[in-house]
Amino acid sequence: MRSFYHFMMTYRGRKKPTDESRLADWMFGDHNFPKHSSSYDEISEYLEWNSPFHGALQVFDRLWRTYETTE
């Protein structure tokens, strides 16, 4: 199973940014993000303390459900 970070990199670099691509681009640039984690609790807690934009946690929750079904 690949990490959530690697899953999110498929959303990076969109010409027309979406909330998903904004979160992925932020994760890429954040050197402290838990890049090797596949733990919902670890990533969720990190985002609670370091949320990059309003609504990022909701975007994360939605993408986590997709991650769980595809990995």
C-alpha positions as CSV (number, residue, x, y, z in Angstrom):
1,M,0.0,0.0,0.0
2,R,1.4,3.4,-0.9
3,S,1.3,6.2,1.5
4,F,-1.4,8.8,1.4
5,Y,1.1,11.4,0.4
6,H,2.0,9.4,-2.7
7,F,-1.7,8.9,-3.5
8,M,-2.1,12.7,-3.3
9,M,0.7,13.5,-5.7
10,T,-1.6,12.4,-8.5
11,Y,-3.6,15.6,-7.8
12,R,-0.6,18.0,-8.0
13,G,0.0,20.7,-10.5
14,R,-3.4,21.3,-12.1
15,K,-3.6,24.3,-14.5
16,K,-6.9,25.2,-12.9
17,P,-6.5,24.6,-9.2
18,T,-9.1,22.6,-7.2
19,D,-9.2,22.1,-3.5
20,E,-7.7,18.7,-4.1
21,S,-4.8,20.1,-6.0
22,R,-4.2,22.9,-3.6
23,L,-4.0,20.4,-0.7
24,A,-1.6,18.2,-2.8
25,D,0.6,21.1,-3.7
26,W,0.7,22.3,-0.1
27,M,1.6,18.7,1.1
28,F,4.4,18.6,-1.5
29,G,5.9,21.9,-0.2
30,D,5.5,21.1,3.5
31,H,8.8,19.4,4.6
32,N,7.2,18.3,7.9
33,F,4.2,16.6,6.4
34,P,4.2,12.8,7.4
35,K,5.0,11.7,3.9
36,H,5.4,8.0,4.7
37,S,2.2,7.6,6.7
38,S,-0.9,5.6,5.9
39,S,-2.5,6.4,9.2
40,Y,-5.7,8.5,9.1
41,D,-5.2,9.6,12.7
42,E,-1.6,10.8,12.2
43,I,-2.4,12.8,9.0
44,S,-5.7,14.1,10.4
45,E,-4.0,15.4,13.5
46,Y,-1.2,17.0,11.5
47,L,-3.7,18.8,9.3
48,E,-5.7,19.9,12.4
49,W,-2.6,21.8,13.6
50,N,-1.3,22.9,10.2
51,S,-4.4,23.3,8.0
52,P,-3.3,25.2,4.8
53,F,-6.7,26.6,4.0
54,H,-10.3,26.8,5.2
55,G,-12.0,23.5,4.4
56,A,-8.8,21.5,4.0
57,L,-9.9,18.9,6.6
58,Q,-13.1,18.3,4.7
59,V,-11.1,17.8,1.5
60,F,-8.8,15.4,3.3
61,D,-11.7,13.4,4.6
62,R,-13.2,13.1,1.1
63,L,-9.9,12.1,-0.4
64,W,-9.2,9.6,2.4
65,R,-12.3,7.7,1.5
66,T,-11.1,7.5,-2.1
67,Y,-7.6,6.5,-0.9
68,E,-9.1,3.6,1.1
69,T,-11.1,2.2,-1.8
70,T,-8.3,2.4,-4.3
71,E,-5.3,1.2,-2.3
